[in-house]
């Protein structure tokens, strides 16, 4: 059996007609940038999240950078960010001239540690970027800390479309939240795409200007901006997919339950979540002894796996931070198993059986 790490074709086949219809509408309208399809998606996604404003962007990295610009963060400011996440969460901070201050993550949730977070706050700290990593919401205490300390909170929701804390969608807690619509995300388009969401009218207005070359009215450039707009074709694809997002997330949750049941008596450490949270398993990462050999063994059995992410950000050459990040070194054991809407119980069972076979050896 061959088990892919991600198979987007199964998802796309189920809504092929809706996607084609939406794209054909864009073609007929001839409005490919900031057209009606973009406005419709922004409105629908904001309603889905329960927020007031959604501004489509070129990608999730741009959305993070724009969020920081909107909040006025720059030179001499510090922003707290997890040590374990994708590079964009920290590089966005550098891009606006501020300094990322890395915080260790919990070895069970893989999200930012609230206790260490409090200890990293200084007079220069202006914001926290909290990442809902792998589809698992970060600890609710992060929100409480930001509010009590008077810090801006940016939610990085690039891997958490539809995840919830106490029934409330992530992306609706912070001052600003950002999403990526990279094709393999829980809600992905057919290329690069992203968005910024907020309940703050002023933040929304400024973000809408920045992402459109600094203008709200054509040729009236009120701020320094950039060209980072979600194009109409990608918005059309996202609008076709959005009504099925919760259904697809439920399929991921079901697959995670299959994995948990079948791997519970093995040496691997399974993903953990809090009862009050809805983890939507963008990534199903296990901590496993002898990971390199297991990865090779699974590959030889036709099973694709991934590593998210094998290097801590502060230990990358571009940062070379000399702080103590050993609490986050659990990443060296993390291996991502196949996870996508439409993965079958037979495929999950095959993966689990091969993992069991490896450790029996």
N, C-alpha and C positions, 0 to 999 in steps of 0.2 A: 504493500500500500504506500502511496505517496500522500503526505499531508503537508500542504503549503502553510507557511507562516500566516499569510493573509491571502484570501481569494476574493477580490472585489467583484469578479464576474458574477458570482451567485447573487450578490446584492443588486447589481445593476440589471440583471435579466428580469428580476421581479417587477421593475418599474420602467422598463425600456420605453414603453409607449408614452408614459407621462413625461419622461425626459425629452424624447424627440419632439413631442408637442410643444413643450415649453421653449426649447431651443428654436424651433421653427417660428414660434411667435416672435422671438427676438429678431430673427432674420427678416421676417416680414415687416416688423416695425422699423428696422434699420437703425435702432438706437442702442449702440453697443457699450457706451460709457455713461454711467449715471442715468440709465434709462428706466422705464417703468418696472422692469423685472427686478432691478436693484432695490427700488423703493418698496416693492411688494415684499421681497424677502426680508428686508430690514424690519418692516412692520411686523411680519409674522414671527420672526425670531425673537424680537423684543417681547411680543405677547407670550410666546412659549416660555421665556425665562421669567416673565413677570417684572420687566423693567420698562422704563419710559423711552429710552433711546438706544438705537443700534446704528452704528456707522460702519459700513463695509470698507475693508482695507485690502491692499494688495496681498498681504500675507500676515501671519500671526506675529512675526518679528516686528514688522512695521507697526502693528497695532500696539505692541508693548512700548516701542519708542515714542509713538504719538501720545500714549497715555502719560508717560513721564514728562513730555513736553507740555501737555495740557496742565499738569500739576505744578509746572514751574520748577521742576527739579533739574539741577545743573551743577556747575562747578562748586566745590567745597561741600556738597551735600553727600550724605551716605544713605544707601538703600540696603536694607537687609534682604537676603535672598538665600534659598536653600543651597547647600553644598552639592546636593545630588539632584540634578534635573538636566534638561537640555540647555545647551549653551545660550540660546536666545534670552533666557530669563536673566542672565547676568550681562551679556554683551549689550543688551538694550540700555543698561545703566551706563556703561562706558560710552555709548554712542551719544549721550546727552552731556557728557563731561563729568558725571557724578562717579562715586566710588562704590562698587559692590562690596558689602560686608557679608561674608559667608557664614551660614549657620548650619550646624549639623542636623541630620534628620534622624527620626526614630527608626530603630532597626526592625520595627513590626509594621508600621504604616508606610514607611519610606517617605513621609512628608515632614515638613519643617518642625523641629522640636520647640514647643512653646516655652519650656523652661530655659533653654539656652538662648532663645530669642530675646527674652527679657534682659538677660545679662549682656547682650551685645548692643543695647541701645545707648547712644551717647547724645551729646548736645548737637552733634552734626546729623543725627539720624532724621530723615524727613519722611521716609516711607518704608513699607514692607511689601515685597512681592511674594505672595503666598501661592504656591503651585499645588493644584489638585492633581497629584502625579498618578499616572497609570489609570486614571478614572476614579481614584480614591480621594474623597474630600479631605482637606487638611483639618487639623483640630480646631474646633470652635473657639478655643481659647486664643487663637491667633487674632480673631476678630475682636475679642474683648481687649487684648493687649493694645491693638492699634487704636481703639477708641479711648481707652484710659490714658494712653500716652500722647494723644493728640497727633497721631501719625496717619498719613495717607495709607490706604490699603488698596493695592492692585491685586486682583485675583487673576492668576494665569490659569485659564481654563482650557488650554489647548488640547488636553486629553480628557476632558470631563463634560462633554456635551450631554446634559440630562442627569448628571449626578445631583444628589440632594443631601442637605443637612437638615434633619428634623422636618422633612417634607418640603423644604424650600430649595429651589434650584440654585446651584452654585452659579456665580456670576451676578447674583442679586444682593450680595452682602457688602461688597467693597465700594469704595468711591468710584472706581472704574474696574471693569473686567475685560479681558481680552480672550479671543478664541482664534484658533487656527482651523482652516478648512482644507488642509493638506489631504490628498485623496484617501489616505488610509485612516484618517480620523473617524471617530464614531459618526460624525457628520462631515463628509468630505465632498469636495467638488472635483472637477476634471482637470485641475491644475493647481496653481497657488491661489490662496484666498484666505481672508481672515476678517475679523471685525472687532470693534470696540463697543462696549455697552456701558450705560450709566443711567442713574436716576437724576443726575444733576444737569439742569438745563444749560448752565454756563459752560460746563465741561463739554457737553455735547456740541454746542455751537462752536467752541474753539477747535474741537477735534474735527468737526466737519470742514472747517476752514483749512486746517493743517493738511488733511489728507488730500485736499483738492488745490494744491499749489498756493495755499494761503488765501483763498478767495471764497467768499460766500456768494458774491455777485460777480458775474463774469468781468474780468479785467480790473476788478477792484481788489487789490492784494493788501489785506489788512495785517497779516502776520507772515513771517517766513514759514513756508510750508514745503510740501513735497508732493510728488505724484504717486499716490498710493490708494487707488480706487479699486473696489471689487467690480469686475466687468460684468456686463449683463448676461453673458452666456453662463458664467459660473453661478451667478445668482439664480438663473433659471434651473440649473441642475440642483442647487441646494433647495429650492422651493419644491421640487419634485420629491426630494428625499425627506424633508423635514417631517411630513405627516407620519412617516414610518420610523422615526428615530427611536421612540420609546419601545416599539415592537422589536427593533434590532437590538436595543440595549437589553431587553428582556432575554433575547436569545444568547447574548453574551453572559448574562447572569446565570442562565441555565447551564451553559457550557462550563462556567466556573464551578457550579455545584457538582457537575459530573467529575471534573478534575479533583475537587476537594474530597469527594467520596472515595474515589479510586486511589488517591495518593496519600490518604490520611495515615496509613501504617508504614510509610516508607521513610527513609532518612531525610527527605526534603522538607523544608519549612515553607508552608503554604501562605498565600497572601492573607492578611488580616484586615478586618474592618470593624467599625463600631456599629452596634445594632441600630442606632438612630440615623445612620448614613446609608445612602444608596450608592454603592460602588458599582460603576458601570464597565469595569474591566476593559479599558482600552488596551491595556497590557495585562497578561496573566503571568506574573513573574514569580518564580520559585527560587529559594535559596538552596543550593545543593552542594554537598561535598564533592570534590573532584570534578568541578564544572567543566574544564576543558575536555576531559576524557568523555564525560557524558554528552557534551555537545557533538563531539566527533562520532560517538556511538549512535546517537539519534540520526545524525546526517546519513550515516551508512545504512540506516533503516528507512531512509526516504522521508525523514521528518525534518522540516526546516524550523530553526529556532533563531532567536535574536538576543542581543545584549543591549539593555537600556538602563543605564549608560555605564560603560566599563571604567570610566575615569571621573573622579570627582572634579568639579569645576575649579576649586581653588588650587588643585595640584597640577592643572594644565600649565604648560610652559608660558602661556600668555599672562598667567596670574602668579604662579609660583609662590602662593601664600604659605608662610611658615607656621601658621596656626596648627592647633591639634585637631585633626579631622579623623582620627582613628575611629571614633564612634560611628562614622559613616562608611567605614571600610567593608561593611557587609556587602557593598555593591560588587565586590570581587566574586561573590558566590551567586549573584543573580543571573538567572537564565529565563528568557521569555519564551513561553510555549505558544503553539498555534492558537489564535483566538480571533474570531471574526463571525459576523452574523451568517448563519447557515452552516457552520461547522456541525458535523453530525456526532451523535453519541458513539457511533462506530469509530470515527476518527479519533475522538478523545480517548476512547478505550484503548485503541491501538497505541497511542502516545504513552498512556499510563502503563500499559503492559511492558512496553520497551524500557521505560524508566525502571520498573520493577526488575526486569531481566538484568539491567546494568548493575544494580546494587546487589542482586543475588550472586553475581560473579565476584 
